[in-house]
Amino acid sequence: MRAIVTLLATLLLLAGPAGADNTFKEGAKAIGQGFKDGTREIGKGIKEAGRETGEAGQKIKRDAGELGKKVKEDVGTAAREAQKTGRSVGEWFRDTGQQAGQAFRDAGRKVRDFLTGR
């Protein structure tokens, strides 16, 4: 009888750490799964932010292209006007500068409006 009680006590002592070890493994597995799911969500967020940034960059690129065309048109218009009217070179540069300045101010407003979401 004594041998049986000793055997049972030994089995209970050995079974306790095995159960604790099993619980630890399950907890570690749950933590690992949480990290895996969390990093997946972070990755999705970064990907979405990159997509939005790319779209914003494309809009800025389009606006810059339009600005370049407008400046080129304004300079060409000023040059043609200067040739037609025979104005002095100084007057032509002054008028061209004013038109180019206005084009840059308009572009600045567009960029500000884009960035502030107006």
C-alpha positions, 0 to 999 in steps of 0.5 A: 500500500505504501508503494502505491501511495508513493507511486501516486504521489510521484505521478501527481508531482510529475503531472503538475509541471507537465500541466503548467508547461502545457499552459505556458505553451498555449499562452506563448502560442496565443502571444505569438499569434497576437504578434503575428496578427498585429504585425499584419494589421500594421503592414496593411496600414503602412501599405494603405498610407503608401497608397494614399501618399502615392495618390497625393504625389500624383496630384502634386505632379499633375498640378506642377505640370499644369503650372509649368504649362501655364508659365510657358503659355504666359511667357509666350503670350508676353513675348508675342505681345511685346513683339506686336506692340514694339515695347521695350525689352525692360517693359516686356521683362516686367510684364512677364515677371508679373505674369509668372509671379501670378502663376506661382501665387496661383500654384501656391494657393492650389498646393495649400488648398490641397494640403489643407483639404479645402 
